[in-house]
Amino acid sequence: MPPTHSGLQKEVLSLYRRALRMVGTKPPTTRPKFHLFVRYTFRKQAEAISPRDVSAVEYLLRHGRRQLETYEDPQVRDVRVSKDMRAWELDRHDMYKKPPC
């Protein structure tokens, strides 16, 4: 039986899917940067608060929706990726590398 998600969890997942769909509307050369930006932002925010802190989750949802509306604008063609984001990406990549045999 598939896991059941709360209404708040469904909203977060819906926002994440919407953000990933937004990445596909951007120029092919900048899509990797947008993808990293979305993944990093969601992961870092999820680590920063407790899932039981409903008011904080609701606040982040409102903030995320407003931010996403800005990035969905067709005139927004690029996003800044910080050194922290790049380092996080490399750490995640290294985590999944198989050790040499």
C-alpha positions in Angstrom: 0.0 0.0 0.0 1.5 3.4 -1.0 2.3 5.8 1.8 -0.3 8.4 2.7 0.8 12.0 2.8 -0.8 14.8 4.9 -2.3 17.8 3.2 0.8 19.8 4.0 3.1 17.2 2.6 1.1 17.1 -0.6 1.4 20.9 -0.9 5.2 20.7 -0.5 5.5 17.9 -3.1 3.2 19.8 -5.5 5.4 22.9 -5.2 8.5 20.8 -5.8 7.0 19.2 -8.9 6.0 22.7 -10.1 9.5 23.9 -9.6 11.0 21.0 -11.5 8.5 21.6 -14.4 9.7 25.3 -14.4 13.2 24.1 -14.9 12.1 22.6 -18.2 10.9 26.0 -19.5 14.4 27.6 -19.2 17.1 27.7 -21.8 18.9 24.3 -22.1 22.2 25.9 -21.2 20.9 27.1 -17.8 18.7 24.2 -16.9 21.4 22.4 -14.8 21.8 25.6 -12.7 18.0 25.9 -12.2 17.8 22.2 -11.3 20.6 22.5 -8.7 19.0 25.6 -7.3 15.6 23.9 -6.8 17.1 20.8 -5.3 19.5 22.6 -3.0 16.8 25.1 -1.8 14.3 22.4 -1.0 16.8 20.1 0.8 18.4 22.9 2.8 15.0 24.3 3.9 13.8 20.7 4.8 16.9 20.3 7.0 16.5 23.6 8.7 13.1 23.0 10.2 11.2 20.3 11.9 8.5 18.7 9.8 6.2 19.0 12.8 6.6 22.8 12.9 3.5 23.4 10.8 3.7 27.2 10.9 7.2 27.2 9.6 6.3 24.8 6.8 3.3 26.9 5.9 5.5 30.0 5.9 8.1 28.3 3.6 5.3 27.2 1.3 4.1 30.8 0.9 7.6 32.1 0.4 8.4 29.3 -2.1 5.3 30.0 -4.1 6.1 33.7 -4.4 9.7 32.9 -5.3 8.6 30.3 -7.9 6.2 32.8 -9.5 9.2 35.1 -10.0 11.3 32.3 -11.6 8.5 31.1 -13.8 8.6 34.5 -15.6 9.9 33.8 -19.2 12.2 36.8 -18.9 14.1 35.1 -16.1 16.7 33.0 -18.0 19.4 32.4 -15.5 19.9 31.9 -11.8 22.9 32.4 -9.6 24.4 29.2 -8.1 26.6 29.8 -5.0 29.8 28.0 -4.0 27.8 26.3 -1.2 25.4 24.9 -3.8 28.2 23.6 -5.9 29.9 22.1 -2.9 26.6 20.5 -1.8 26.2 19.0 -5.3 29.7 17.6 -5.3 29.2 16.1 -1.8 25.9 14.5 -2.9 27.6 13.2 -6.1 30.5 11.7 -4.1 28.1 10.0 -1.7 26.6 7.9 -4.5 29.9 6.9 -6.1 30.7 3.2 -5.7 33.9 2.4 -3.8 36.6 0.9 -6.1 36.7 -2.9 -6.0 
